[in-house]
Amino acid sequence: MYMDLTNMISGGTEEQQVPEQKLTKEEYAAKKQQEREEVWAEVDAQAQDVFQKGEKLKGFLDFMAECNTQRTPNLLLIYGQRPDSKVVRSYERWREEHRSVRAGEHGMTYMISTEYEKDGETRRGYTIGKGFDISQMTGKPLEERPQRTLPELIEAVLKDQPVRVQIEDTLPEGIQAQYNSRYRTVFIRNGMSEVTTFHALNRELACAAMDQHTGTYSRQKVNAQAYCTAYVIARRYGIDVSGFKLERIAQMQEYGKKDPQELRNFLNDIRQASYTIRNHVERNFGAKEQEFTTDEFAIADPIKTPESKAEKPSGKEKKTKTQPER
């Protein structure tokens, strides 16, 4: 029988770091700068690749729908290295959950958020490290996401919705729903199919999420991102997406020939809007309904003491047990 020491030796499968020659402060800074530039070059290349055709964009959006919350650069890095990833964290984060790396697994290039002090302020930054998907770690797999019906999902989207949603049956022909920035309201047609209602509602809530309320909102600037957001939310919850046509989106982005920063900004809009909607939905599914129950720590009413018969004032105060002795 072969002996597996994975669970007996802490970090037994961690990738071994080759001892480096000691560098000067300047050499170390230059090396780290080069490392960052190489990683950002990979991020930009991946952003351009995602838009080469509609099917590639679809693949990335499918991945975004399933993956845990990540920054846009990390989404692109992870997708380029391990597109079937679901939950990616740094080795340190996994260790906090008492998980270790499975034998033979190797980490992915990953941006790890950090905090540091400068000029008396706490600032946020990042360092280049390794990330691991949960499938690469020991321990129990995560619970499957519960299957929800469309009425349940629509109710979760609408419940306690910070954006006003109003039924409007006088919308022009061909318009399912539309966000109005002036009134900060989503006007939606009643009586559509459940699938169409779900998609249209999320598309317009995505428009609302991208409205900065500075007077510069333009539907034309956010329409494509909102369309993709509705797709991501639908994929997240297993809703039919056969009505979505993503080739047009890839074409609008010149099949990845636009500036990589512009492409990353486009994807970041989708990411932020989809996280806004999905976090709202998850909060509503996670919040238990308020029930009225007997409180074992209820405050009792003050004890009423029987009043004594009125006595004539004697001019002397009678000492009681509650009065302290002098």
C-alpha positions as semicolon CSV with decimal commas, in nm:
position;residue;x (nm);y (nm);z (nm)
1;M;0,000;0,000;0,000
2;Y;0,134;0,344;-0,095
3;M;0,147;0,613;0,170
4;D;-0,015;0,950;0,100
5;L;0,138;1,220;0,319
6;T;-0,072;1,504;0,173
7;N;-0,287;1,549;0,483
8;M;-0,003;1,487;0,730
9;I;0,248;1,742;0,607
10;S;0,128;2,101;0,599
11;G;0,181;2,245;0,253
12;G;0,327;1,916;0,136
13;T;0,211;1,976;-0,220
14;E;0,291;2,345;-0,240
15;E;0,501;2,444;-0,533
16;Q;0,861;2,477;-0,423
17;Q;1,016;2,815;-0,472
18;V;1,364;2,808;-0,622
19;P;1,599;3,011;-0,401
20;E;1,670;3,342;-0,569
21;Q;1,989;3,537;-0,574
22;K;1,965;3,828;-0,334
23;L;1,861;4,141;-0,522
24;T;1,913;4,505;-0,444
25;K;1,607;4,716;-0,368
26;E;1,618;4,863;-0,718
27;E;1,662;4,524;-0,885
28;Y;1,374;4,378;-0,686
29;A;1,146;4,669;-0,782
30;A;1,242;4,631;-1,149
31;K;1,174;4,258;-1,138
32;K;0,831;4,308;-0,981
33;Q;0,747;4,577;-1,236
34;Q;0,838;4,343;-1,521
35;E;0,625;4,070;-1,364
36;R;0,325;4,303;-1,345
37;E;0,372;4,417;-1,705
38;E;0,380;4,056;-1,825
39;V;0,062;3,972;-1,634
40;W;-0,120;4,280;-1,765
41;A;-0,010;4,192;-2,118
42;E;-0,176;3,853;-2,067
43;V;-0,491;4,021;-1,935
44;D;-0,508;4,248;-2,240
45;A;-0,446;3,961;-2,482
46;Q;-0,726;3,762;-2,319
47;A;-0,965;4,059;-2,335
48;Q;-0,904;4,087;-2,709
49;D;-0,941;3,712;-2,759
50;V;-1,279;3,705;-2,582
51;F;-1,431;3,931;-2,849
52;Q;-1,293;3,753;-3,155
53;K;-1,635;3,602;-3,220
54;G;-1,972;3,561;-3,055
55;E;-1,906;3,204;-2,942
56;K;-1,591;3,311;-2,757
57;L;-1,778;3,591;-2,583
58;K;-2,049;3,341;-2,490
59;G;-1,787;3,112;-2,335
60;F;-1,645;3,392;-2,122
61;L;-1,988;3,513;-2,007
62;D;-2,083;3,154;-1,917
63;F;-1,767;3,139;-1,706
64;M;-1,843;3,475;-1,541
65;A;-2,190;3,348;-1,450
66;E;-2,051;3,044;-1,267
67;C;-1,731;3,182;-1,111
68;N;-1,721;3,340;-0,767
69;T;-1,679;3,716;-0,730
70;Q;-1,355;3,832;-0,889
71;R;-1,198;4,147;-1,029
72;T;-1,216;4,172;-1,408
73;P;-0,840;4,111;-1,460
74;N;-0,862;3,795;-1,249
75;L;-1,164;3,672;-1,444
76;L;-0,963;3,706;-1,764
77;L;-0,654;3,542;-1,615
78;I;-0,847;3,249;-1,468
79;Y;-1,049;3,197;-1,787
80;G;-0,729;3,181;-1,990
81;Q;-0,576;2,919;-1,760
82;R;-0,862;2,711;-1,621
83;P;-1,200;2,803;-1,776
84;D;-1,394;2,542;-1,577
85;S;-1,307;2,711;-1,244
86;K;-1,595;2,787;-1,006
87;V;-1,440;2,919;-0,683
88;V;-1,086;3,057;-0,698
89;R;-0,893;3,187;-0,398
90;S;-0,535;3,232;-0,290
91;Y;-0,359;2,948;-0,109
92;E;-0,372;3,148;0,216
93;R;-0,749;3,191;0,191
94;W;-0,800;2,820;0,132
95;R;-0,572;2,737;0,424
96;E;-0,794;2,947;0,651
97;E;-1,074;2,707;0,556
98;H;-0,851;2,409;0,642
99;R;-0,810;2,298;0,282
100;S;-0,485;2,194;0,116
101;V;-0,375;2,151;-0,245
102;R;-0,431;1,811;-0,402
103;A;-0,120;1,623;-0,514
104;G;-0,005;1,721;-0,862
105;E;-0,209;2,042;-0,881
106;H;-0,048;2,374;-0,972
107;G;-0,171;2,724;-0,904
108;M;-0,282;2,980;-1,160
109;T;-0,135;3,327;-1,206
110;Y;-0,361;3,539;-0,988
111;M;-0,383;3,894;-0,854
112;I;-0,413;3,887;-0,475
113;S;-0,562;4,194;-0,306
114;T;-0,347;4,354;-0,037
115;E;-0,368;4,647;0,202
116;Y;-0,081;4,875;0,297
117;E;-0,020;5,196;0,489
118;K;0,097;5,511;0,314
119;D;0,092;5,869;0,442
120;G;-0,111;5,754;0,741
121;E;-0,382;5,603;0,521
122;T;-0,479;5,243;0,450
123;R;-0,465;5,178;0,077
124;R;-0,552;4,880;-0,139
125;G;-0,323;4,719;-0,392
126;Y;-0,240;4,380;-0,531
127;T;0,045;4,135;-0,561
128;I;0,100;3,866;-0,823
129;G;0,060;3,522;-0,669
130;K;-0,112;3,190;-0,721
131;G;-0,482;3,109;-0,715
132;F;-0,643;2,766;-0,681
133;D;-0,988;2,647;-0,781
134;I;-1,187;2,450;-0,526
135;S;-1,156;2,142;-0,750
136;Q;-0,781;2,153;-0,681
137;M;-0,826;2,148;-0,305
138;T;-0,900;1,875;-0,053
139;G;-1,220;1,880;0,150
140;K;-1,589;1,858;0,086
141;P;-1,720;2,003;-0,242
142;L;-1,947;2,305;-0,221
143;E;-2,321;2,251;-0,203
144;E;-2,505;2,263;-0,535
145;R;-2,691;2,585;-0,605
146;P;-3,064;2,527;-0,542
147;Q;-3,282;2,520;-0,853
148;R;-3,529;2,807;-0,854
149;T;-3,846;2,848;-1,056
150;L;-3,890;3,155;-1,274
151;P;-4,164;3,304;-1,052
152;E;-3,932;3,262;-0,751
153;L;-3,647;3,431;-0,936
154;I;-3,858;3,721;-1,058
155;E;-3,994;3,772;-0,707
156;A;-3,638;3,773;-0,567
157;V;-3,532;4,031;-0,825
158;L;-3,827;4,258;-0,740
159;K;-3,833;4,219;-0,361
160;D;-3,691;4,527;-0,182
161;Q;-3,561;4,645;-0,519
162;P;-3,389;4,985;-0,475
163;V;-3,482;5,076;-0,833
164;R;-3,849;5,152;-0,881
165;V;-4,026;4,908;-1,119
166;Q;-4,362;5,007;-1,264
167;I;-4,603;4,829;-1,500
168;E;-4,656;5,034;-1,815
169;D;-4,881;4,885;-2,082
170;T;-4,860;5,192;-2,305
171;L;-4,497;5,131;-2,401
172;P;-4,436;5,164;-2,776
173;E;-4,465;4,849;-2,984
174;G;-4,156;4,631;-2,964
175;I;-4,037;4,767;-2,628
176;Q;-4,055;4,508;-2,351
177;A;-3,920;4,729;-2,074
178;Q;-3,710;5,042;-2,041
179;Y;-3,520;5,221;-1,767
180;N;-3,588;5,595;-1,743
181;S;-3,299;5,782;-1,582
182;R;-3,503;6,094;-1,510
183;Y;-3,752;5,904;-1,296
184;R;-3,504;5,634;-1,192
185;T;-3,774;5,384;-1,282
186;V;-3,793;5,069;-1,491
187;F;-4,116;5,068;-1,691
188;I;-4,213;4,714;-1,792
189;R;-4,491;4,565;-2,000
190;N;-4,726;4,326;-1,819
191;G;-4,838;3,990;-1,959
192;M;-4,516;3,882;-2,131
193;S;-4,386;3,527;-2,092
194;E;-4,196;3,449;-1,772
195;V;-3,867;3,407;-1,962
196;T;-3,907;3,735;-2,153
197;T;-4,009;3,918;-1,835
198;F;-3,702;3,789;-1,650
199;H;-3,461;3,885;-1,927
200;A;-3,614;4,229;-1,989
201;L;-3,625;4,311;-1,618
202;N;-3,260;4,223;-1,561
203;R;-3,148;4,408;-1,874
204;E;-3,312;4,728;-1,753
205;L;-3,191;4,687;-1,394
206;A;-2,842;4,656;-1,541
207;C;-2,897;4,990;-1,716
208;A;-2,999;5,136;-1,380
209;A;-2,689;4,990;-1,214
210;M;-2,470;5,169;-1,471
211;D;-2,647;5,503;-1,423
212;Q;-2,410;5,719;-1,215
213;H;-2,682;5,985;-1,166
214;T;-2,451;6,260;-1,288
215;G;-2,674;6,370;-1,575
216;T;-2,453;6,194;-1,831
217;Y;-2,647;5,867;-1,858
218;S;-2,686;5,745;-2,216
219;R;-2,876;5,429;-2,296
220;Q;-2,677;5,392;-2,617
221;K;-2,353;5,368;-2,415
222;V;-2,475;5,094;-2,179
223;N;-2,729;4,900;-2,387
224;A;-2,486;4,630;-2,505
225;Q;-2,340;4,577;-2,157
226;A;-2,691;4,552;-2,010
227;Y;-2,785;4,292;-2,273
228;C;-2,480;4,083;-2,176
229;T;-2,564;4,125;-1,807
230;A;-2,911;3,980;-1,864
231;Y;-2,742;3,685;-2,034
232;V;-2,504;3,632;-1,738
233;I;-2,788;3,639;-1,484
234;A;-2,993;3,394;-1,691
235;R;-2,698;3,154;-1,716
236;R;-2,635;3,187;-1,343
237;Y;-2,982;3,056;-1,265
238;G;-3,026;2,811;-1,551
239;I;-3,278;3,010;-1,755
240;D;-3,314;2,960;-2,133
241;V;-3,079;3,191;-2,325
242;S;-3,155;3,076;-2,679
243;G;-3,293;3,421;-2,762
244;F;-2,958;3,596;-2,707
245;K;-2,738;3,677;-3,008
246;L;-2,386;3,765;-2,896
247;E;-2,223;3,787;-3,239
248;R;-2,356;4,142;-3,270
249;I;-2,178;4,236;-2,946
250;A;-1,847;4,097;-3,071
251;Q;-1,893;4,290;-3,394
252;M;-1,957;4,615;-3,202
253;Q;-1,624;4,562;-3,026
254;E;-1,456;4,517;-3,365
255;Y;-1,391;4,152;-3,287
256;G;-1,135;4,242;-3,022
257;K;-0,942;4,499;-3,225
258;K;-1,039;4,788;-2,999
259;D;-0,801;4,916;-2,733
260;P;-0,767;4,647;-2,461
261;Q;-0,845;4,901;-2,186
262;E;-1,176;4,983;-2,358
263;L;-1,258;4,612;-2,386
264;R;-1,176;4,557;-2,019
265;N;-1,397;4,850;-1,923
266;F;-1,682;4,697;-2,124
267;L;-1,641;4,364;-1,943
268;N;-1,611;4,541;-1,609
269;D;-1,947;4,712;-1,665
270;I;-2,103;4,369;-1,722
271;R;-1,929;4,228;-1,415
272;Q;-2,040;4,506;-1,182
273;A;-2,400;4,512;-1,305
274;S;-2,437;4,133;-1,289
275;Y;-2,288;4,121;-0,937
276;T;-2,531;4,395;-0,828
277;I;-2,831;4,194;-0,948
278;R;-2,712;3,852;-0,834
279;N;-2,612;3,979;-0,487
280;H;-2,959;4,128;-0,448
281;V;-3,120;3,798;-0,552
282;E;-2,898;3,592;-0,321
283;R;-2,971;3,819;-0,026
284;N;-3,343;3,771;-0,079
285;F;-3,311;3,394;-0,105
286;G;-3,085;3,386;0,200
287;A;-3,297;3,607;0,422
288;K;-3,536;3,409;0,638
289;E;-3,887;3,538;0,657
290;Q;-3,959;3,730;0,977
291;E;-4,178;3,528;1,211
292;F;-4,342;3,640;1,533
293;T;-4,215;3,421;1,816
294;T;-4,224;3,439;2,193
295;D;-3,924;3,629;2,320
296;E;-3,762;3,458;2,619
297;F;-3,588;3,786;2,700
298;A;-3,900;4,002;2,700
299;I;-3,890;4,288;2,951
300;A;-4,130;4,234;3,240
301;D;-4,372;4,503;3,353
302;P;-4,268;4,697;3,665
303;I;-4,385;4,535;3,989
304;K;-4,668;4,735;4,141
305;T;-4,663;4,765;4,522
306;P;-4,989;4,822;4,710
307;E;-5,031;5,183;4,809
308;S;-5,053;5,247;5,185
309;K;-5,322;5,465;5,333
310;A;-5,242;5,830;5,326
311;E;-5,083;5,945;5,648
312;K;-5,051;6,289;5,782
313;P;-4,701;6,422;5,742
314;S;-4,518;6,394;6,073
315;G;-4,228;6,609;5,973
316;K;-3,994;6,311;6,018
317;E;-3,897;6,084;5,733
318;K;-3,944;5,719;5,814
319;K;-3,637;5,509;5,740
320;T;-3,693;5,214;5,506
321;K;-3,484;4,908;5,416
322;T;-3,395;5,053;5,084
323;Q;-3,244;5,364;5,231
324;P;-2,875;5,346;5,306
325;E;-2,756;5,395;5,663
326;R;-2,556;5,707;5,725
